[in-house]
Amino acid sequence: MAKGRALKRVFKLSLWGIGLLVYTAILIVWLHRASLDVVHQWRQPDEIAYDGMGPYYLSVIEGDLDWRGFPFYVDRRYFIYMGRDAGKPSHGHLIEFSFYPSYPDDLNTFLAKGEVRWTPEGAELVLPNGHRVFIPQDMFTGGR
């Protein structure tokens, strides 16, 4: 009889342990997911025509969490997106970019001070801290 109780207790503890592992895995995946929210966006001007499939947008997109600094800090990753989607990107050209520690206040205020220079060759994001990111039009036109 005592052997049966011990076996039952081990079985219950095993179920709790498996449940805790599954819960932890779900929590980690949920915390690590990319939001893909648009932080700031610039629209292609009407004067510039790339391939007739526009308008194109240059957007800064919020990505997933960067756990490399854990446990001291966990920062958000960001992407520069170039494509035809005005909202969450479905396809286009993505460049991972670190804005840290460039902006002292919030990222949207920092990006509002930046500008995009649209040329027939592509688009150049010019940030207030001096960074420049050029994306050739071949990288985002033609259904990419």
Secondary structure as UniProt FT lines:
FT   HELIX           2..32
FT   STRAND          38..43
FT   TURN            46..47
FT   STRAND          57..66
FT   HELIX           67..69
FT   TURN            70..72
FT   STRAND          75..83
FT   STRAND          93..97
FT   TURN            100..101
FT   HELIX           107..112
FT   STRAND          115..119
FT   TURN            120..121
FT   STRAND          122..126
FT   TURN            128..129
FT   STRAND          132..136
FT   HELIX           137..139
//
